[in-house]
Amino acid sequence: MNSVDRVKKICKDRKIPISRLERDLGFSNGYISQLRKGVFPADRLVSIAEYLQVSADFLMTGTDEDGLTEKDNRDIAKDMESIRAKLLSGADGPLSYDGEPIPEEDAELLLGQIELMMRRLKPINKEKYNPNKYKK
């Protein structure tokens, strides 16, 4: 089951019309049904997860467990705070794409993407670099 199928199932179980979800989130009519690969862009995935009051991990994988400990969550939060400070302060130069400065709203979307990536990579890296310690 892919992300789109999970969203459709949750909406069906909660008796929420897909058209209402699309309208409330500002998506075009039929947007969710038109996704061929069954994968949402990360910013829309987060919006849908918040609307349906489930985790983005649940929409992506079908499980609520993300495999992260409290220490992992603290490490990610600390890293994100450091990245956010550097990114928004412009200490390493202004954030730009194709020669154009990136607006602050887009920088926040980028930070959200980075956090999602870090949350998905943490368990993978644990398994890869400490294979015997985290065997299931």
KAURJO-V819968 format. One record per pair of residues at least 12 apart in sequence whose C-alpha atoms are under 10 Angstrom apart, sorted by the first residue. I is the first residue (numbers start at 0). J is the second residue. Records with the same first field share a line. If there is no record, write none. Layout:
# KAURJO-V819968
I->J + J
This chain:
# KAURJO-V819968
0->37 + 58 + 59 + 60 + 61
1->36 + 37 + 38 + 39 + 58 + 59 + 60 + 61
2->31 + 34 + 36 + 37 + 38 + 39 + 44 + 55 + 56 + 57 + 58 + 59 + 60 + 61
3->31 + 32 + 33 + 34 + 35 + 36 + 37 + 38 + 39 + 44 + 58 + 59
4->31 + 32 + 37 + 38 + 58
5->37 + 57 + 58 + 59 + 60 + 61
6->20 + 31 + 44 + 47 + 48 + 51 + 57 + 58 + 59
7->31 + 32
9->51 + 53 + 58
10->51
13->51
15->51
17->29 + 30 + 31 + 32
18->30 + 31 + 32
20->47 + 50 + 51
21->47
23->47 + 50
24->43 + 46 + 47 + 50
26->43
37->59
38->58 + 59
39->58 + 59
40->112
41->55 + 59 + 108 + 109 + 111 + 112 + 115 + 116
42->108 + 109 + 111 + 112 + 115
43->55
44->56 + 58 + 59
45->58 + 111 + 112 + 115
55->115
56->115 + 118 + 119
65->118 + 119 + 121 + 122
66->118 + 119 + 121 + 122 + 123 + 125
67->118 + 119 + 121 + 122 + 125
68->122
71->118 + 121 + 122
72->117 + 118 + 121
74->121
75->114 + 117 + 118 + 121
76->114 + 117
78->114 + 117
79->110 + 111 + 113 + 114 + 117
80->110
82->110 + 113 + 114
83->106 + 107 + 109 + 110
86->103 + 106 + 107 + 109 + 110
87->103 + 106 + 107
94->106
